[in-house]
Amino acid sequence: MVKGLYGFLTLGVLVFTGGPTHASFPLELNPPRVVVRYGDSVSVNCSTSSTDHEGMGWEATFGGTGFEEVNFVIWTVEVLTDWTIEPKCHITLIDGEQPSKVLPVILYKTPDSVFISVLRHSGPMVEGTEYQLQCDIQNIAPLQNLVVKWYKGNELLDNVTYSNVSKTPVDVSATLMISPSRDDDGAQYRCRAELDLGPEGPQPPLIMTSEPLNITVFYPPTFSRPEAETLDIRVGEEITLNCTATGRPTPLYSWQSSHVQEALFTTPSEVPGNYTCTASNQIGKISKTFTVNPKPKGGRTTFWAIIGSGLGLAFVVVIVYVVVKYRAGPNSIICSLWSCQAGPSRNSTRLSTPTIVDLIKVCKKMENYFLKWILTFCMFCTVSGEGCSLELKPSRVVVGFGEPVSVSCEASRPVRVLGWESAIGAAHTQQDRAVQWKVDSLIDWIEEPICYGVFFTAPRQCEEKLNLILYKTPDSVTISSANHTGPMLEGKEYQLLCDVQNIAPVQYLTLRWYRGQTEVYNHSFSDLTPASPVQVSSILLITPTKADNGAQYKCVAQLDLGQEGPQPPPSVTSEPLNVSVHCESIHSTQPLIVS
């Protein structure tokens, strides 16, 4: 009985100690999870610590292994392209159990492209209006690991994640609503597609960023000092009414007054009054009123100023007389028969300005050096009004879309401030007589650069607008037969249609129709004025004859941009249209007799 009890205890120990072999999972994957780029290779080891098994292996659509009596087996694929693959390592134990473990595989692909655009809008934006930006991401996987991030400059605005699970590549879009302000003019927006694949994936996460979207924001004019102004002025003083406003496009200014239309003037007795300045652009307009009041005349200050001026002038005349008399000698006669006389200025912004020297008489015995003294003295008495002394070099430029451009603005007299007012490439300088407007890639169809100058002498302010032509050759020129296919019939009228896609500026376009090498018609569009690219068409009426059978028709779109433009003028020609002409059959009603 003791022996039997011993055997029972031994059996119990064996059963108890054998338990752990089946309690722990017998398979281990290394690595336990893989992240693989589409088309790359992959290799995973499956091993077991069990000694009580008949064999093990991998089941997979690619890279599967047979059933082997080993302690580890490797699953390998040289080029992994199966988006739904689920490799499974399995083992068969001696007791008949077949545990298995599935390898998590994340197959990923970076997008073919990331592109940002504005939905249902093109051209400049208007301040305060809502717009929708869209980011299109092409051919990316897996979707659930994608994060789309929106940026303005370097500022993160928003990020978008996706809960939908998709292992295969998809096209996906994300949107962002914006309401731009004037501070956003020239801002750059971009979107970034980021694949966050976890610690097993690439580090840092894979990123593809769109090209930046540059926005132009139009906004109405605003004054730096919007409140009405009241100014007091004495006769003979000079004041400037500052109507400077900021706006996009550049504001245009107009003045309303019963006296003058301009801001800079020297006041006569009738100048005091109200002046209203209006700054406007295509977005809005704003006005500001200036009230100019006269100061009382006379007073001791004015009296002593007049006396002092007279004494000073007398002193100068005496000194000049003494010097000239000394140099001329005792037998010379000096005649003070000259005067400095002022005439009206041509500058419309000044109401009264002395401008010319009138030398009335010169004594017969006056020496040449004495004449020089007189002319020098008269120059001090004269203040001359000059024209707007700005010159653009070149004065007219023709630029292809996206190409660089550079224009110099030069002043022919001393200048206080010289600059360019422009949406892109604005610049200014102080006291230099030349300033350059330069853009590396011109893409703004409504750009209107203006060179302005603020001078020390009248006219104090003036500007010159650059004659700028931005052009683009067409994307395509196609010719077809309108409302007809197949051969044409002799003597019947047909319409040939020439379509020109995306060309600017259309007013410089001439469409030339050719039959073979002979020009048969040309069509100009000088009555149209849009600056941005448009689509246009031209129709040619033909009545083919037998001689036209096999003839080739084509149309040529030619941009004649003047002598400043490309030479010869750029042109794009359609593919030829081959015309097949059939003669109408003559049917006989007489029977055919065969003998």
HUDA-V31955 format. One record per backbone hydrogen bond with DSSP energy under -1.0 kcal/mol. CO is the residue of the C=O (numbers start at 1). NH is the residue of the N-H. E is the energy in kcal/mol with one decimal. If there is no record, write none. Layout:
# HUDA-V31955
co=CO nh=NH e=E
co=CO nh=NH e=E
This chain:
# HUDA-V31955
co=1 nh=5 e=-2.3
co=2 nh=6 e=-2.3
co=3 nh=7 e=-2.2
co=4 nh=8 e=-2.2
co=5 nh=9 e=-2.3
co=6 nh=10 e=-2.5
co=7 nh=11 e=-2.4
co=8 nh=12 e=-2.2
co=9 nh=13 e=-2.2
co=10 nh=14 e=-2.3
co=11 nh=15 e=-2.5
co=12 nh=16 e=-2.0
co=13 nh=17 e=-2.8
co=14 nh=18 e=-1.8
co=19 nh=22 e=-1.6
co=19 nh=23 e=-1.2
co=20 nh=24 e=-1.5
co=28 nh=47 e=-2.5
co=30 nh=45 e=-2.5
co=34 nh=106 e=-2.5
co=36 nh=108 e=-2.6
co=37 nh=40 e=-2.6
co=40 nh=80 e=-2.7
co=42 nh=77 e=-2.4
co=44 nh=75 e=-3.0
co=45 nh=30 e=-2.5
co=46 nh=73 e=-2.7
co=47 nh=28 e=-2.3
co=52 nh=94 e=-2.1
co=55 nh=92 e=-2.5
co=56 nh=68 e=-2.8
co=57 nh=90 e=-2.7
co=58 nh=65 e=-1.6
co=59 nh=88 e=-2.7
co=68 nh=56 e=-2.8
co=68 nh=70 e=-1.6
co=71 nh=48 e=-2.4
co=73 nh=46 e=-2.6
co=75 nh=44 e=-2.3
co=77 nh=42 e=-2.4
co=80 nh=39 e=-3.1
co=82 nh=85 e=-1.1
co=87 nh=103 e=-2.9
co=88 nh=59 e=-3.0
co=89 nh=101 e=-2.7
co=90 nh=57 e=-2.1
co=92 nh=54 e=-3.4
co=92 nh=55 e=-1.0
co=93 nh=96 e=-1.7
co=97 nh=93 e=-3.1
co=99 nh=91 e=-2.2
co=101 nh=89 e=-2.7
co=104 nh=34 e=-2.2
co=106 nh=36 e=-2.8
co=108 nh=38 e=-2.7
co=109 nh=141 e=-1.8
co=113 nh=138 e=-2.3
co=115 nh=136 e=-3.1
co=117 nh=134 e=-2.9
co=125 nh=218 e=-4.0
co=126 nh=129 e=-2.1
co=131 nh=178 e=-2.8
co=132 nh=119 e=-2.8
co=133 nh=176 e=-2.3
co=134 nh=117 e=-2.1
co=135 nh=174 e=-2.0
co=136 nh=115 e=-2.5
co=137 nh=172 e=-2.4
co=138 nh=112 e=-2.8
co=140 nh=170 e=-2.1
co=141 nh=109 e=-2.8
co=142 nh=145 e=-1.2
co=143 nh=146 e=-2.1
co=145 nh=196 e=-2.4
co=147 nh=194 e=-2.6
co=148 nh=160 e=-3.0
co=149 nh=192 e=-2.6
co=150 nh=157 e=-3.1
co=150 nh=158 e=-1.0
co=151 nh=190 e=-2.0
co=152 nh=155 e=-2.1
co=155 nh=152 e=-2.3
co=158 nh=150 e=-3.2
co=160 nh=148 e=-2.8
co=166 nh=143 e=-1.5
co=170 nh=140 e=-2.3
co=172 nh=137 e=-3.1
co=174 nh=135 e=-3.3
co=176 nh=133 e=-3.3
co=178 nh=131 e=-3.1
co=180 nh=128 e=-2.6
co=181 nh=184 e=-1.7
co=182 nh=185 e=-1.3
co=184 nh=187 e=-2.8
co=187 nh=215 e=-2.2
co=188 nh=153 e=-2.7
co=189 nh=213 e=-3.5
co=190 nh=151 e=-2.7
co=191 nh=210 e=-2.6
co=192 nh=149 e=-2.6
co=193 nh=208 e=-2.1
co=194 nh=147 e=-2.5
co=195 nh=206 e=-1.0
co=198 nh=201 e=-1.3
co=206 nh=195 e=-2.4
co=208 nh=193 e=-3.0
co=213 nh=189 e=-2.5
co=215 nh=186 e=-2.6
co=216 nh=125 e=-3.6
co=218 nh=127 e=-3.0
co=219 nh=248 e=-2.2
co=222 nh=246 e=-2.6
co=229 nh=291 e=-2.9
co=231 nh=293 e=-3.4
co=233 nh=295 e=-2.1
co=234 nh=237 e=-1.9
co=237 nh=267 e=-1.6
co=239 nh=265 e=-1.3
co=244 nh=224 e=-1.3
co=246 nh=222 e=-2.0
co=248 nh=219 e=-1.8
co=252 nh=280 e=-2.3
co=254 nh=278 e=-2.8
co=256 nh=276 e=-2.2
co=263 nh=241 e=-1.0
co=265 nh=239 e=-1.2
co=267 nh=236 e=-1.7
co=268 nh=271 e=-1.4
co=273 nh=292 e=-3.0
co=275 nh=290 e=-3.4
co=276 nh=256 e=-2.2
co=277 nh=288 e=-2.4
co=278 nh=254 e=-1.8
co=279 nh=286 e=-2.3
co=280 nh=252 e=-3.0
co=284 nh=281 e=-2.5
co=286 nh=279 e=-2.8
co=288 nh=277 e=-3.0
co=289 nh=229 e=-2.0
co=290 nh=275 e=-3.0
co=291 nh=231 e=-3.2
co=292 nh=273 e=-1.2
co=293 nh=233 e=-2.4
co=299 nh=303 e=-2.1
co=300 nh=304 e=-2.9
co=301 nh=305 e=-1.9
co=302 nh=306 e=-2.2
co=303 nh=307 e=-2.4
co=304 nh=308 e=-2.7
co=305 nh=309 e=-2.2
co=306 nh=310 e=-2.3
co=307 nh=311 e=-2.4
co=308 nh=312 e=-2.3
co=309 nh=313 e=-2.2
co=310 nh=314 e=-2.3
co=311 nh=315 e=-2.4
co=312 nh=316 e=-2.0
co=313 nh=317 e=-2.2
co=314 nh=318 e=-2.3
co=315 nh=319 e=-2.3
co=316 nh=320 e=-2.5
co=317 nh=321 e=-2.5
co=318 nh=322 e=-2.6
co=319 nh=323 e=-2.4
co=320 nh=324 e=-2.6
co=321 nh=325 e=-2.8
co=322 nh=326 e=-2.3
co=323 nh=327 e=-2.1
co=324 nh=328 e=-2.5
co=325 nh=329 e=-1.4
co=329 nh=332 e=-1.1
co=335 nh=337 e=-1.5
co=337 nh=361 e=-2.3
co=347 nh=350 e=-1.5
co=363 nh=366 e=-1.4
co=367 nh=371 e=-1.6
co=368 nh=372 e=-1.7
co=369 nh=373 e=-1.8
co=370 nh=374 e=-2.0
co=371 nh=375 e=-2.5
co=372 nh=376 e=-2.4
co=373 nh=377 e=-2.4
co=374 nh=378 e=-2.4
co=375 nh=379 e=-1.8
co=376 nh=380 e=-1.3
co=388 nh=390 e=-1.3
co=389 nh=412 e=-2.0
co=391 nh=410 e=-2.8
co=393 nh=408 e=-2.4
co=395 nh=467 e=-1.5
co=397 nh=469 e=-2.3
co=399 nh=471 e=-2.7
co=400 nh=403 e=-2.5
co=403 nh=442 e=-2.4
co=405 nh=439 e=-2.5
co=407 nh=437 e=-3.2
co=408 nh=393 e=-3.0
co=409 nh=435 e=-2.1
co=410 nh=391 e=-2.4
co=417 nh=454 e=-2.8
co=418 nh=429 e=-3.1
co=419 nh=452 e=-2.7
co=421 nh=450 e=-2.0
co=427 nh=420 e=-3.9
co=429 nh=418 e=-2.8
co=433 nh=411 e=-2.8
co=435 nh=409 e=-2.8
co=437 nh=407 e=-2.5
co=439 nh=405 e=-2.4
co=442 nh=402 e=-3.4
co=444 nh=447 e=-1.3
co=449 nh=466 e=-2.4
co=450 nh=421 e=-3.3
co=451 nh=464 e=-2.7
co=452 nh=419 e=-2.4
co=453 nh=462 e=-1.6
co=454 nh=416 e=-2.9
co=454 nh=417 e=-1.7
co=458 nh=386 e=-1.9
co=460 nh=455 e=-3.2
co=462 nh=453 e=-2.5
co=464 nh=451 e=-2.9
co=466 nh=468 e=-1.2
co=467 nh=397 e=-2.3
co=469 nh=399 e=-2.9
co=471 nh=401 e=-2.4
co=472 nh=504 e=-1.9
co=476 nh=501 e=-2.4
co=478 nh=499 e=-2.6
co=480 nh=497 e=-3.3
co=481 nh=484 e=-1.1
co=488 nh=582 e=-3.4
co=489 nh=492 e=-1.7
co=494 nh=542 e=-2.5
co=495 nh=482 e=-2.4
co=496 nh=540 e=-2.5
co=497 nh=480 e=-2.1
co=498 nh=538 e=-1.8
co=499 nh=478 e=-2.3
co=500 nh=536 e=-1.8
co=501 nh=475 e=-2.5
co=503 nh=534 e=-2.2
co=504 nh=472 e=-3.2
co=505 nh=508 e=-1.6
co=506 nh=509 e=-1.9
co=508 nh=560 e=-2.3
co=509 nh=525 e=-1.2
co=510 nh=558 e=-2.5
co=511 nh=523 e=-2.6
co=512 nh=556 e=-2.6
co=513 nh=520 e=-2.4
co=513 nh=521 e=-1.1
co=514 nh=554 e=-1.9
co=515 nh=518 e=-1.8
co=518 nh=515 e=-2.8
co=521 nh=513 e=-3.6
co=523 nh=511 e=-3.2
co=525 nh=528 e=-1.8
co=534 nh=503 e=-2.2
co=536 nh=500 e=-3.0
co=538 nh=498 e=-2.8
co=540 nh=496 e=-3.0
co=542 nh=494 e=-2.9
co=544 nh=491 e=-2.8
co=545 nh=548 e=-1.6
co=546 nh=549 e=-1.4
co=548 nh=551 e=-2.7
co=551 nh=579 e=-2.9
co=552 nh=516 e=-2.9
co=553 nh=577 e=-3.3
co=554 nh=514 e=-2.8
co=555 nh=574 e=-2.5
co=556 nh=512 e=-2.7
co=557 nh=572 e=-2.1
co=558 nh=510 e=-2.4
co=562 nh=565 e=-1.4
co=570 nh=559 e=-2.5
co=572 nh=557 e=-2.9
co=577 nh=553 e=-2.5
co=579 nh=550 e=-3.4
co=580 nh=488 e=-3.6
co=582 nh=490 e=-2.3
